């Protein structure tokens, strides 16, 4: 019976991990995908412009 008690925690963790991955995959996309993509693109553009502005002031 020791082998059963040794295997239970990894099996339980694996089941929860698989469930988490399924939730993450299922929530990708959907109605809000375009809005989320636009928000990420805007954040990247702001970071890039701030980086360029700081490099021009240093030169």
C-alpha positions, 0 to 999 in steps of 0.5 A: 500500500505504500506505492499507492500513497506514493503515487496519489500526490503526483497523479492528483497534481497531474490531473489539476495541471491538465485541467488548468491547461485545458482551461487556458486553451479553451479561453484563448480566442473568443469574442474578446480576442481582437480587443485583447490583441489590440491592447497588447499591441498598444502596450508594445507600441508604447514600450517601443516608443518609450525605448526609442525616446530614451535612446534618442535623449541619451545620444 
